[in-house]
Amino acid sequence: MDAHLVHSVFLIFSGAAVLASVALFTRQPVILAYIALGILIGPHGTRWITDATLLGQIAEIGIIFLLFLLGLDMQPKALLHVLKQASGVAIGSSLAFWAAGFGIGVAFGWPVTESVLVGLAVIFSSTIIGIKLLPTTVLHHRHTGELVVGLLLLQDLIAIVTLIFVAGSGNGDILVTLARTLVGLPLLAAAALLGVRFAILPLLRRFDKYHEYLFLLTIGWCLAMAFLAEYVGLSLEIGAFMGGVSMATTPVTRYIAESLKPLRDFFLVMFFFTLGAGFNPALLAEVWLPVAALTLVLLLIKPLVFARLLVWTGERPTDAKEVGMRLGQISEFSLLLVFLAQSKQLMGDTAAMLVQATAIAMFAINTYMVILRYPSPIAISDALRRD
């Protein structure tokens, strides 16, 4: 292995361990630590790591595993239940948040395409923060947890659709993208279902006692579906997601999900480091005002819109308000969308900086808003701290 790569990996994971410890002591999301590390030692900081291109390519594997695991959680019956329960809230809130992001982009002079992408990026709430700040008792045994998870799941579906179109829009022809999607998705879905039924399930039944084999088979299936998607003109991430959905009803789903999480987290550390490494503080002087405006607007309207829509669907005001607050940030999907849009040359550096800086600010501020008011595993108050 290249000594330069080994050196870079050493710096990333040693530094991440140190900054993650600081983040946990100060009750901040560890994602912020990984992004801060990229800013600190990346090309725009101390320059200890100057070439993040290879690391970024490796980090994309983490996104593939993230979407594969997301697919594993989407069992058809649960998905239908969630769609019936919260689809109106998810769609209504998405339109409101898109309008806010688009309006800020246009108001500060960004082109329409970039403003549309900024609007799309701020639709989503953070699955990682939303789930991590829920105590286990709330997550599994209370209606509040069900609403948070249901809305996050629907937002993830919207995110998948968004990623499909952005991934295919590099040529600028939306009709070609639409046609490719309409043809490619059914083919990919059919291949996934047939592959699981006639290949994966027989192998699982025959060799289910060999855990290392299950682990390798799952990784192979995830990556095979990712590259099959790329072959039919879709993105690697969409293929991984379809691969996960196709395995969601298999008897070893829970074991697979737990087994892959450490591998996913390894690559996600590198992904968030790479995002931080691409963060140029010099550009912040150009966008600090729109960042402040977008952050303030979203911090105000996200909890309010969620709460109002949930009350209109018949939820109790106290539950609706808590759900709105817990979903009052933007998402790691926002950062992924920016990453993808930049790779397709659909978004410039300043627009990307707007989303990245807003995400970091909202991660920190919203975390404090939640842990100061509601039960959480990292609450500052002993009375509110619940595992």
Long-range contacts (C-beta under 8 A, 24 or more apart in sequence): 5-54, 8-49, 8-55, 11-41, 11-48, 11-49, 12-37, 12-49, 12-55, 12-269, 12-270, 12-273, 13-269, 15-40, 15-41, 16-269, 16-273, 24-378, 27-367, 27-371, 27-378, 27-379, 27-380, 28-363, 28-364, 28-367, 29-128, 29-129, 29-132, 29-363, 29-364, 29-367, 31-128, 31-129, 31-272, 31-332, 31-363, 32-360, 32-363, 32-364, 34-269, 34-272, 34-273, 34-276, 35-272, 35-273, 35-275, 35-276, 35-279, 35-360, 36-276, 37-273, 37-276, 38-272, 38-273, 38-274, 38-275, 38-276, 38-277, 38-278, 38-279, 39-276, 39-277, 39-279, 39-281, 40-276, 42-273, 42-276, 42-277, 42-278, 42-279, 43-277, 44-277, 44-279, 44-280, 44-281, 44-282, 49-277, 52-273, 52-274, 52-277, 52-278, 55-270, 55-273, 55-274, 55-277, 56-271, 56-274, 58-267, 58-270, 59-267, 59-268, 59-270, 59-271, 59-273, 59-274, 60-236, 60-267, 60-271, 61-267, 62-264, 62-265, 62-266, 62-267, 62-268, 62-269, 62-270, 62-271, 63-237, 63-267, 63-268, 63-271, 63-336, 64-222, 64-223, 64-226, 64-236, 64-237, 64-240, 65-222, 65-240, 65-260, 65-263, 65-264, 65-267, 66-264, 66-268, 67-160, 67-237, 67-238, 67-240, 67-241, 67-244, 68-222, 68-240, 68-241, 68-243, 68-244, 68-260, 69-244, 69-257, 69-260, 69-261, 69-264, 70-156, 70-241, 70-244, 71-240, 71-241, 71-242, 71-243, 71-244, 71-245, 71-246, 71-247, 71-248, 72-244, 72-245, 72-247, 72-248, 72-253, 72-256, 72-257, 73-153, 73-244, 73-248, 73-257, 74-153, 74-244, 74-245, 74-248, 75-248, 75-249, 75-253, 76-248, 76-249, 79-153, 82-150, 82-153, 82-154, 83-154, 85-150, 86-147, 86-150, 86-151, 86-154, 86-313, 87-154, 88-309, 88-313, 89-151, 89-306, 89-309, 89-310, 89-313, 90-151, 90-154, 90-155, 90-158, 92-305, 92-309, 93-123, 93-151, 93-302, 93-305, 93-306, 93-309, 94-123, 94-155, 94-158, 96-301, 96-305, 97-122, 97-123, 97-298, 97-301, 97-302, 97-305, 98-122, 98-123, 100-294, 100-297, 100-298, 100-301, 101-294, 101-298, 104-290, 104-293, 104-294, 104-297, 105-290, 105-351, 105-354, 107-293, 108-289, 108-290, 108-293, 110-350, 110-351, 110-354, 113-346, 113-347, 114-346, 114-347, 114-348, 114-351, 117-166, 117-337, 117-338, 117-341, 117-346, 117-347, 117-351, 118-294, 118-351, 118-354, 118-355, 120-162, 120-166, 120-337, 121-330, 121-334, 121-337, 121-338, 121-355, 122-294, 122-298, 122-330, 122-334, 122-355, 122-358, 123-155, 123-158, 123-159, 123-162, 124-155, 124-156, 124-158, 124-159, 124-330, 124-331, 124-333, 124-334, 125-151, 125-152, 125-155, 125-302, 125-327, 125-328, 125-329, 125-330, 125-331, 126-329, 126-330, 126-331, 126-332, 126-363, 127-152, 127-155, 127-156, 127-331, 127-332, 127-333, 128-332, 129-329, 129-363, 129-366, 129-367, 130-326, 130-327, 132-377, 132-378, 133-326, 133-367, 133-370, 133-371, 133-374, 133-376, 133-377, 133-378, 134-326, 134-376, 135-375, 135-376, 135-377, 135-386, 135-387, 136-386, 136-387, 137-386, 138-375, 138-386, 143-319, 144-319, 144-322, 144-323, 144-326, 147-310, 147-315, 147-319, 147-323, 148-323, 148-326, 148-327, 151-306, 151-323, 151-327, 152-327, 155-331, 155-333, 156-333, 159-331, 159-333, 159-337, 160-238, 160-241, 162-337, 163-235, 163-237, 163-238, 163-333, 163-336, 163-337, 163-340, 164-234, 164-235, 164-238, 166-337, 166-340, 166-341, 166-344, 166-346, 167-234, 167-235, 167-237, 167-238, 167-340, 167-344, 168-233, 168-234, 168-235, 169-344, 169-346, 170-344, 170-345, 170-346, 180-232, 180-233, 180-234, 181-234, 183-232, 184-229, 184-232, 184-233, 184-234, 185-234, 185-238, 185-242, 187-232, 188-225, 188-228, 188-229, 188-232, 188-234, 188-238, 188-239, 188-242, 189-242, 189-246, 191-225, 191-228, 192-225, 192-242, 192-243, 192-245, 192-246, 193-246, 195-221, 195-224, 195-225, 195-246, 196-221, 196-246, 196-247, 196-250, 200-247, 200-250, 201-250, 204-250, 204-251, 204-252, 208-251, 208-252, 211-255, 211-259, 214-252, 214-255, 214-256, 214-259, 215-256, 215-259, 215-260, 218-247, 218-256, 218-259, 218-260, 219-260, 219-263, 221-247, 235-340, 272-332, 272-335, 275-335, 275-339, 275-356, 278-352, 279-353, 279-356, 279-357, 280-349, 280-353, 283-349, 283-350, 283-353, 284-353, 284-357, 286-350, 286-353, 287-350, 287-353, 287-354, 287-357, 288-357, 290-354, 291-353, 291-354, 291-357, 291-358, 291-361, 294-354, 294-358, 295-358, 295-361, 295-362, 295-365, 298-328, 298-330, 298-358, 298-362, 299-328, 299-362, 299-365, 299-366, 299-369, 302-327, 302-328, 302-329, 303-327, 303-328, 322-374, 325-366, 325-369, 325-370, 325-373, 325-374, 326-370, 326-374, 328-362, 328-366, 328-369, 328-370, 329-359, 329-362, 329-363, 329-366, 329-367, 330-355, 330-358, 330-359, 330-362, 331-359, 334-359, 335-359
